[in-house]
C-alpha cells in the first residue's frame, strides 16, 4: 500500500524536537480521499482529534516516493551516521525559516499554525539542501511551494474532519518583485475542477449536496430528449427508492406546470432520459427534484445552464423550496469543485451569516424564490 509520513513539531519553541510518524495507508489514496481522510490509519483517539492533527506540520506523500532499487545506492564514499547526526544537530542552532521574506509573502489563507509549519519546513529544507546558505530565488521558491503543499495536505484532511473551522485551505504566496499571487494545490485532490467554467450542453446540470455517506459532494445530471409518448427514464440511480421518487417528483411537477415555464415544452410527444452521476463516489444524493427539473427544462428548451453553475437546494412535490443544509460546508465544496455561480434558495439567505465573508465573495450568488424562478435563472432566461 502507499505510505504517508507525518511530521509534528511544537510551535512554542523554535528549536524544539519534532515527532515523526511513518506508516502505510490501508487503502488507495483515491478511496481514502472519498470515504474518510489520510489520517484514517491513526488510532481513533488520534485520527479524529483535530486539535492534535492541526499541530502536524507536514504530510509527505509516500505514494509518490519510489521503492528502493539497487541503482539508488552509491558506490562512492559517504558520511558515517554519527558524523552526519552531529552535523544535523549543529544545524538546528541556525534559523532559516524567515529566509522566504526576502522574496515572498505568504497568502491570507494561512493562519498562525499554517505559517509556523511552512516556515519550519522551509527552514529545515534550506539547511538540508543548501547548508552553505547559498541559494537562488528560484531554488527558494521551489522549497516554498513544496512546504505549502505539505502543510495544505494536512489542512485538507482537517477540513474533511472539522468542517468550516478549517475552510481556509487555498494556500498561496506573493512574489514581492511582481506582486503576483501564486496558489499551491495538492496533486491528489485533482485540482477539484469538477464543475467546468465554460458553457455545458443543454440538459447538463451540476448540483452539490449531501450524499448517501453523509459527505457533501458534486453530482452531474445529463439529459436526452427523443420523439415519443411522454416516457421518463432514469439511469444511474440503482435501486434507491428515494432517489427515484425525487426524480419522479420533478417530472410530475414539470407536467403540471409546463405552461408556467415554457409553451415549447412537451411532456406528451417527447421521451426524456436522465443519467445521474456521483462524481466523487460518496453515494448519490436524494435531493434531486430541483436539479432534475432544471435538467428536463434545459433539454426541452435546448438552453444550457449558465456557465460554472452549481445548483443548491430542492423542492417538494408541491413545489415548496427547501433550504440548503450545512450551507457553509456546501459552499466550500462548490469552491473546491470550480463553481463560479451558485443557484441558492432565498430561504437560505438567513444562513449566510454562518459563512465566512471571503468564501461568499468567491461566487456570484443567484437567489430563487420558486421552482419556476430557479429554472429561469439557471437557464439565464430574463
C-alpha positions in Angstrom: 0.0 0.0 0.0 1.0 3.6 -0.4 2.5 5.2 2.6 2.5 8.6 4.2 4.7 10.4 6.7 3.7 12.9 9.3 6.0 15.4 10.9 4.8 17.2 14.1 6.5 20.0 15.9 5.7 22.2 18.8 5.4 25.8 17.7 6.1 27.2 21.2 9.9 26.7 20.8 11.7 27.5 17.6 14.4 24.8 18.2 12.2 22.1 19.9 12.4 18.5 18.8 9.9 17.1 16.3 7.9 13.9 16.2 7.8 11.9 13.0 5.2 9.2 12.2 6.0 6.8 9.4 3.4 4.3 8.2 1.2 2.9 5.4 -2.3 3.9 4.5 -4.5 0.9 4.3 -6.4 1.8 1.1 -5.7 3.6 -2.1 -5.3 7.4 -1.9 -8.5 7.9 -4.1 -10.6 5.7 -1.8 -9.4 7.4 1.4 -10.0 10.9 0.0 -13.5 9.9 -1.0 -14.6 8.0 2.1 -12.5 9.3 5.0 -9.1 11.1 5.4 -5.4 10.4 5.0 -5.3 10.2 8.9 -7.6 7.2 8.9 -4.8 4.7 9.8 -4.2 6.5 13.1 -6.0 5.1 16.2 -9.4 6.8 16.6 -8.1 8.8 19.6 -5.5 10.4 17.3 -7.0 10.2 13.8 -10.1 12.2 14.6 -8.7 14.7 17.1 -8.4 17.8 15.1 -6.7 19.8 17.8 -3.9 17.2 17.7 -3.8 16.8 13.9 -3.7 20.6 13.4 -0.3 20.6 15.1 1.1 18.3 12.4 3.3 20.5 10.1 3.9 18.2 7.2 2.4 15.2 5.4 4.9 13.6 2.9 3.0 11.7 0.1 4.7 8.3 0.4 2.8 7.1 -2.6 4.9 9.4 -4.7 8.2 8.0 -3.4 9.6 5.1 -5.4 10.7 1.9 -3.6 14.4 1.4 -3.2 16.2 -0.2 -6.1 19.8 -1.3 -6.5 20.6 1.7 -8.7 19.5 4.1 -5.9 22.6 3.2 -3.8 26.0 4.7 -4.4 29.5 3.1 -4.6 31.1 6.4 -3.5 32.2 7.5 -0.1 29.7 8.9 2.4 29.4 10.3 5.9 29.1 7.8 8.7 25.9 8.1 10.7 27.5 9.6 13.8 29.1 12.4 11.9 26.0 13.2 9.9 23.9 13.2 13.0 26.2 15.6 14.7 26.3 17.8 11.7 22.5 18.0 11.6 22.3 18.6 15.3 24.6 21.6 14.9 22.4 22.9 12.1 19.4 23.0 14.5 21.1 26.1 16.1 20.6 28.0 12.8 17.2 29.5 12.0 16.3 29.8 8.2 12.5 30.0 8.4 12.4 33.7 7.7 14.5 33.4 4.5 11.4 33.4 2.4 10.6 37.0 3.5 13.4 38.3 1.2 11.4 37.4 -1.9 7.9 36.3 -0.9 4.9 36.9 1.3 2.5 34.2 2.4 -1.1 34.5 1.3 -4.0 35.5 3.6 -5.5 31.9 3.9 -2.6 30.8 6.1 -3.3 31.1 9.8 -0.6 31.2 12.5 -0.2 27.5 12.7 0.0 27.2 9.0 2.6 30.0 8.9 4.7 28.4 11.6 4.5 25.0 9.8 5.5 26.4 6.4 8.4 28.4 7.9 9.7 25.4 9.7 9.6 23.2 6.6 11.3 26.0 4.6 14.0 26.4 7.2 14.6 22.7 7.5 14.9 22.1 3.8 17.3 25.1 3.3 19.6 23.6 5.9 19.5 20.1 4.3 19.7 21.2 0.7 21.9 24.4 1.0 23.8 24.0 4.2 26.3 26.7 3.0 23.4 29.2 2.8 23.9 29.8 -0.9 20.7 29.5 -3.0 18.8 31.5 -5.6 15.3 33.0 -5.5 14.2 30.2 -7.8 15.6 27.5 -5.5 13.9 29.1 -2.5 10.6 29.3 -4.4 10.8 25.6 -5.2 11.2 24.9 -1.4 8.3 27.3 -0.5 5.9 25.6 -3.0 6.8 22.2 -1.5 6.3 23.5 2.0 2.9 24.9 1.2 1.8 21.7 -0.4 2.9 19.6 2.6 1.0 21.8 5.0 -2.0 22.1 2.8 -2.3 18.3 2.7 -2.7 18.4 6.4 -5.3 21.2 6.2 -7.3 19.4 3.5 -7.8 16.5 5.9 -8.7 18.7 8.7 -11.4 20.3 6.6 -12.9 16.9 6.0 -12.9 16.1 9.7 -13.7 19.5 11.2 -15.7 21.3 8.6 -15.7 25.1 8.4 -13.2 25.6 11.2 -10.6 24.6 8.6 -12.2 26.1 5.5 -9.2 28.3 4.6 -7.2 25.8 2.5 -6.4 27.9 -0.6 -2.7 28.5 0.2 -0.8 31.0 -1.8 2.3 33.1 -1.8 3.0 36.6 -3.3 6.2 37.4 -5.2 7.4 40.7 -3.8 9.0 41.7 -7.1 5.9 41.3 -9.2 3.2 41.2 -6.5 1.7 38.3 -8.4 -0.1 35.8 -6.2 0.5 32.1 -6.8 -1.8 29.4 -5.5 -0.4 26.0 -4.5 -2.6 22.9 -4.9 -2.4 19.3 -3.6 -1.9 16.9 -6.5 -4.1 14.1 -5.2 -7.1 16.5 -4.9 -7.1 16.6 -8.7 -7.4 20.3 -8.9 -11.1 19.9 -7.9 -12.5 21.4 -11.2 -15.4 19.0 -11.4 -17.7 21.9 -12.5 -16.4 23.3 -15.8 -16.0 27.0 -16.4 -17.5 27.1 -19.9 -21.0 26.6 -21.1 -22.3 23.0 -20.8 -24.6 21.3 -23.3 -28.3 21.6 -22.8 -29.6 19.1 -20.2 -26.4 19.0 -18.2 -26.7 20.2 -14.6 -24.3 20.1 -11.6 -25.7 20.0 -8.1 -23.9 20.0 -4.7 -25.4 18.4 -1.7 -25.1 15.7 0.9 -24.6 12.1 -0.4 -25.7 8.8 1.0 -22.4 8.5 3.0 -23.2 11.9 4.8 -20.3 13.7 2.9 -21.1 16.7 0.7 -20.2 16.2 -3.0 -20.8 17.0 -6.6 -23.4 15.2 -8.8 -23.9 15.6 -12.5 -27.1 15.1 -14.4 -27.1 14.5 -18.2 -30.3 14.5 -20.2 -31.6 13.4 -23.6 -34.9 14.1 -25.3 -36.3 11.8 -28.0 -39.6 11.6 -30.0 -42.0 9.5 -28.0 -45.1 9.5 -25.9 -44.1 11.1 -22.6 -42.0 8.4 -21.0 -39.4 9.3 -18.4 -36.4 7.0 -17.8 -33.7 7.4 -15.2 -30.3 5.7 -15.2 -27.6 5.7 -12.5 -30.0 5.6 -9.6 -29.7 1.9 -8.9 -32.3 0.6 -6.5 -32.5 3.7 -4.4 -36.3 4.3 -3.9 -36.0 7.9 -2.6 -33.8 9.0 -5.4 -36.3 7.6 -7.9 -39.1 9.3 -6.1 -37.3 12.6 -6.2 -36.7 12.3 -10.0 -40.4 11.4 -10.5 -41.4 14.4 -8.4 -39.6 16.7 -10.8 -41.2 15.1 -13.9 -44.6 15.3 -12.4 -44.1 18.9 -11.4 -43.0 19.7 -15.0 -46.1 18.0 -16.5 -48.3 20.0 -14.1 -46.6 23.3 -14.7 -45.3 23.2 -18.3 -47.2 26.3 -19.3 -45.7 28.3 -16.4 -42.2 27.5 -17.6 -42.4 27.4 -21.4 -45.0 26.7 -24.0 -42.4 25.0 -26.1 -42.0 22.1 -23.7 -44.0 18.9 -24.4 -44.4 16.1 -22.0 -46.7 14.1 -24.2 -44.8 13.9 -27.6 -41.3 13.5 -26.2 -39.5 10.9 -24.1 -36.9 12.1 -21.6 -33.8 10.2 -20.2 -31.6 11.5 -17.4 -28.4 9.9 -16.2 -27.3 10.6 -12.7 -23.6 10.5 -11.8 -21.9 10.5 -8.4 -18.7 12.2 -9.3 -16.9 11.6 -6.0 -18.1 8.2 -5.1 -19.8 9.3 -1.8 -23.3 7.8 -2.5 -25.9 9.5 -4.6 -27.8 12.4 -3.0 -31.6 12.2 -2.6 -32.0 15.9 -3.2 -32.6 15.5 -6.9 -36.0 17.0 -7.6 -34.9 20.6 -8.4 -31.7 19.6 -10.4 -33.9 17.1 -12.3 -36.5 19.8 -13.1 -33.8 22.2 -14.4 -32.2 19.4 -16.5 -35.6 18.5 -18.0 -36.4 22.1 -18.8 -32.9 22.7 -20.2 -33.0 19.8 -22.7 -36.7 20.5 -23.6 -35.9 24.2 -24.3 -32.5 23.5 -25.8 -31.0 26.0 -23.5 -27.8 25.3 -21.4 -27.4 26.4 -17.8 -25.3 29.5 -17.2 -21.6 28.7 -17.1 -19.9 27.5 -13.9 -23.2 26.9 -12.1 -23.8 24.8 -9.0 -27.5 24.2 -8.2 -28.2 24.1 -4.5 -31.5 23.4 -2.6 -34.5 21.2 -3.5 -38.3 21.3 -4.0 -41.1 19.3 -2.5 -43.8 17.5 -4.5 -45.9 20.7 -4.2 -43.1 22.9 -5.4 -42.1 24.3 -2.0 -38.4 25.3 -2.0 -36.2 23.8 0.7 -33.1 25.5 2.1 -29.6 24.1 2.0 -28.3 22.1 4.9 -24.7 22.9 6.1 -24.6 25.9 3.8 -21.0 26.9 4.7 -19.6 23.4 4.1 -21.7 23.1 0.9 -20.3 26.4 -0.5 -16.8 25.3 0.3 -17.3 22.2 -1.8 -18.7 24.4 -4.6 -15.5 26.5 -4.4 -13.2 23.4 -4.4 -15.1 22.0 -7.3 -14.7 25.0 -9.5 -18.1 26.6 -9.4 -18.3 30.3 -10.2 -22.0 30.8 -9.8 -24.3 29.3 -7.2 -28.1 29.0 -7.5 -29.4 29.4 -4.0 -32.9 29.3 -2.5 -33.9 32.6 -0.9 -34.8 30.6 2.3 -31.0 30.0 2.8 -30.2 33.8 2.7 -30.6 33.9 6.5 -27.9 31.3 6.9 -25.3 33.4 5.0 -24.2 34.8 8.4 -22.6 31.5 9.2 -20.4 31.6 6.1 -17.1 33.4 6.1 -17.3 36.6 4.0 -14.2 35.6 2.0 -16.0 32.4 0.9 -19.2 34.2 -0.1 -17.1 36.7 -2.2 -15.8 33.8 -4.3 -19.2 33.4 -6.0 -22.0 35.1 -7.9 -24.9 34.1 -5.8 -28.2 33.8 -7.7 -31.2 33.6 -5.4 -34.5 31.9 -6.5 -37.9 32.2 -4.9 -39.8 29.3 -6.6 -39.2 26.2 -8.7 -40.0 28.2 -11.9 -37.8 31.0 -10.8 -34.9 28.5 -10.3 -35.4 27.2 -13.8 -35.4 30.6 -15.4 -32.3 31.8 -13.5 -30.4 28.5 -14.1 -31.0 28.8 -17.8 -30.3 32.6 -18.0 -33.9 33.4 -19.0 -34.8 37.0 -18.3 
